[in-house]
């Protein structure tokens, strides 16, 4: 399926957050944990000012995926690299397995490239590791267990 990717607007936030909620509620966590943490994953109008938030739409204009990027902290990146952090990537469960997530990640890598960044860093939910591995991500080694998130993936923006 070929989704249409575009920047998000304030008018998209309700639909974006519906996709985020469906994604979070599908995680392999206790229901109570998901309910209590859900609000921290929702996007708000002020996020549009500091995140690159973009959406994937189907042919009917329905929002079926969302991704958000911000500048990555240098200490989280591979040594000597500059990059963007994939703040979130969510695909409506009805559209998983149809290439929407790949298209959103490819868009994020293209954005990094356009900004002369070296790539995109992902701090994945543990159950998403297979997805990022299948897309060719490089699993980053935990060098400092007190600092490094264990499920980090690097996607180079080099062509």
Secondary structure in CASP SS format (residue, H / E / C, confidence):
PFRMAT SS
TARGET T0000
AUTHOR 0000-0000-0000
METHOD secondary structure of the structure
MODEL  1
X C 1.00
X C 1.00
X C 1.00
X E 1.00
X E 1.00
X E 1.00
X E 1.00
X C 1.00
X C 1.00
X H 1.00
X H 1.00
X H 1.00
X H 1.00
X H 1.00
X H 1.00
X H 1.00
X H 1.00
X H 1.00
X H 1.00
X H 1.00
X H 1.00
X H 1.00
X H 1.00
X H 1.00
X C 1.00
X C 1.00
X C 1.00
X C 1.00
X C 1.00
X C 1.00
X H 1.00
X H 1.00
X H 1.00
X H 1.00
X H 1.00
X H 1.00
X H 1.00
X H 1.00
X H 1.00
X H 1.00
X H 1.00
X C 1.00
X C 1.00
X C 1.00
X H 1.00
X H 1.00
X H 1.00
X H 1.00
X H 1.00
X C 1.00
X C 1.00
X E 1.00
X E 1.00
X E 1.00
X E 1.00
X E 1.00
X E 1.00
X C 1.00
X C 1.00
X C 1.00
X C 1.00
X C 1.00
X E 1.00
X E 1.00
X E 1.00
X E 1.00
X E 1.00
X E 1.00
X E 1.00
X E 1.00
X E 1.00
X C 1.00
X C 1.00
X H 1.00
X H 1.00
X H 1.00
X C 1.00
X C 1.00
X C 1.00
X C 1.00
X C 1.00
X C 1.00
X E 1.00
X E 1.00
X E 1.00
X E 1.00
X E 1.00
X E 1.00
X E 1.00
X E 1.00
X E 1.00
X C 1.00
X H 1.00
X H 1.00
X H 1.00
X C 1.00
X C 1.00
X C 1.00
X C 1.00
X H 1.00
X H 1.00
X H 1.00
X H 1.00
X H 1.00
X H 1.00
X H 1.00
X H 1.00
X H 1.00
X H 1.00
X H 1.00
X H 1.00
X H 1.00
X H 1.00
X H 1.00
X C 1.00
X C 1.00
X C 1.00
X C 1.00
X E 1.00
X E 1.00
X E 1.00
X E 1.00
X E 1.00
X C 1.00
X C 1.00
X H 1.00
X H 1.00
X H 1.00
X H 1.00
X H 1.00
X H 1.00
X H 1.00
X H 1.00
X H 1.00
X C 1.00
X C 1.00
X C 1.00
X E 1.00
X E 1.00
X C 1.00
X C 1.00
X C 1.00
X C 1.00
X C 1.00
X C 1.00
X C 1.00
X C 1.00
X C 1.00
X C 1.00
X C 1.00
X C 1.00
X E 1.00
X E 1.00
X E 1.00
X E 1.00
X E 1.00
X C 1.00
X C 1.00
X C 1.00
END
